[in-house]
Amino acid sequence: MQIMSVNVGSAETIVHGNRAMTTGICKRPVSGTVAVTELGLRGDHVLDKKHHGGVDQAVYAYSADDYEWWAGETWRDYPAGLFGENLTIRGLPSDLYIGDRLLIGDLVLEATSARIPCETLAARMNDPGFGVTFRKAERPGIYFRVLNPGAVSSGDSVTMVEGHAGSVTVLDLFRFAYETRHDVDSLQRFLEAPIAARVRVKVEAALERLSAA
């Protein structure tokens, strides 16, 4: 695998229908080396901290191969950073296991969750129905926590190390976000993996509802 682009964003206002929103989703490629701490890439802005950022969603990566798939499906351009990812990576699988790690020099990233589309992404794409399109595609990109800080730059090689924390995949968690029916075994399996804290809260709530029923 190889980093094709390193992307950071500042606060920008985008207009979607009758609504204007200030967001950090508009990531753009930067040159040179960028430091990565436990809270993400230096210089990158996260505005909606209720749903984004934090130690368990410090870095968002998207596959360059998946962008090529989108381009083939829709016949439009998909420049690096369009989906708000920090790292655009050639060869990144769409569906890692939670706990799998990426090694980039000294930097160690651990997969924690899938990206769930929101109205901000729809606004970024100027398409009110893009959330549904993104869901059906099942190519969500991956959030990572930073286990060891380091630095990244375009062209860096990426090595994947398989985790040994269970059998929960990124797509398992992506699908969980939309399911209305759950089973105890699956929910408990999710909790045994090093999933992101925000996802863990939702899984625990679903498990509590099942127990109450």
N, C-alpha and C positions, 0 to 999 in steps of 0.2 A: 504494500500500500504506500501511497505517497500523498503528501499534502499539496493540493493544487492551488489553494488560496487560503490566506488568513484574513478574516473579516472582522471589523469592529464597527460599532455604530455610536452615534451621538443622538441626543434628543432631537427628533424632527416631528413636525406636525403634518399629518396626512389627512385628506378629506375623503370620506366614504359616504356617499349619499348626502344626507343633510347633517352629517355628524363630522366634526373635526376631532382628531385624537393626537395627543403627543406621545410618541413611542420611541423605543430604541431598536425596533425591528429592522430598520433600514441599515443593514450591515454592508460595508463596502471593503473591497480588498485593500490591504496595506502592504507596503514593501518593508523589507528589513526584518529584524528579529523582534518578536513581541514576547514580553514576559508573561507567564501564566502563574497566578497564585491560587490559593484554595477557593477564591471567590471569582476566578475567571481571568480573562485576558485584560491586561492593563490597558486602560483607555477606552474600554467598552462600557457602554451605558445600559443599565437595566432599570426601567422606570416602574414597571408593574411588579413590584417585589412580592406581592401576595401570591402570584402565580408563576413567576419566573426568577431565575437566579438563585443565589444561596449556595451553600457548600455541596448540596446534592444535585444541583443543576447548574454547575459552574461553567460548563463548556457544552455547547451544542454543536454536533457534527452532522454533516449531510454528505451523502455519497455523490460524487461526480457522475458515477454510472447511473444513479437514479435520476439525476437531472437530464441525462441523455434519454432515458426512458420517457420522462415527461415531454421533452421536446418532440420525440417521435409520435407521442399520443396527441399532442395539441398543436404542433407546428408553430410554436412561439419560442422566443429566446428565453433561456434560464441562466442568467449570469450568476456567478458565484456570489453568495450572500443573499440571494433573493428571498429565501425562506427564513432569513434571520439567523443562519448558522454562523458560528465562529470559525469552524474549520470545514473546508470542502475537500474531501479526501477521495482520491481515486482508489477503487478496489475495496472500499468499506462496505461490508455486507449490510443489507437492509435489516437483518434480524440477528443481532448478537444475543448471546445469553447475558442476563443480568449478572454482573460480576466479572465478565470478560474485561481484559485490560488492553489498552493501547500504550505502547512504549515509543516515545519520541525523544531521543536523546535522554536527558535526565527526567523529563516529564513522564509521569505515570497517570493515566486516566482510567477510571473504572466505570463501566456502563451501569446506569441506575434506572433509566426509564425511557419511555417513548415521548415524543412531542405530540401533544394533543392540539389540534387546530382550534383557533379562536377567531373572533370577529376581527381582530387586528391583522391576522394573516389574510383574511378575506379582503380587508381594506388594502393591504399591501399589494395583493394581486388584482385589485379593482374588479372583484368578482364576488358578489354576495353569496353565491352558491359554492364557493371554493372549499369551504369546510367539508361539505358532503363529498366533493370530488376527492379531496385529500384523504378522507376516511376510506373511501372505496379503493383507493390506490394501494393502501397498506405499505407505504414507503415513508414512514414518519420521521426518519432521522433519529438520532440517539443523544440523550443527555448523559453527561459524565460528571463524576466527582473527581477532584484532583487529589491523588494519593501522595504524589511527590511533585512539588513545584518545579518549573523549568522554563523553557522558552521554545517558541516555534517560529518557523519561517516557511514561506512557500518553497517547495522542493524537498522538504525534509522527508526522510523515509519513516514509515510507521510499521511497527511490528505488533502483531496481536498475540496475546497470551491468554489461553482459555482459562476461565475461572473454574472453581470447584465448589461453588456455593449452592448448587442445586440445578434445577432444570427449567427455570423460568426465563422465557425469552422476551425481547423487546416487544414483539408482536402480541405476546400473551397479555402484556400490560396495556398495550394499545387497544386491544379488543375488549379488555375488562372495562375500559372507560365508557364503552357504549352498551355493555350488556345490562339487561334488566333482571336477569335471573343468574344466581350464583350458586355454587355448591361449596360445602365446607372444606372438602379436600383441596380444591384448587386455591381457595383463599388462604388456607394454612400453608400451602406450598409457596404461595407468593411471599408470605411473611417470613419464611425461612431464608429467602434470598436477600441480598443487600440492596433492596429497592430504595428509591428516593423517599424522603420523609413525607412529602405531600401525598405520594401514592400510598404509603403505608397507612396514613390516617384514613384514607378512603377505603382501603381493604379492611381495616379494623372495624370501620363503621358498618360495612356490608356484612362482616362476620357477626357483629353484634345484633344486627337486624335478623339474621338467620337464627341466631340463638334465642332471641326473644320470641320468634315465631314458633 
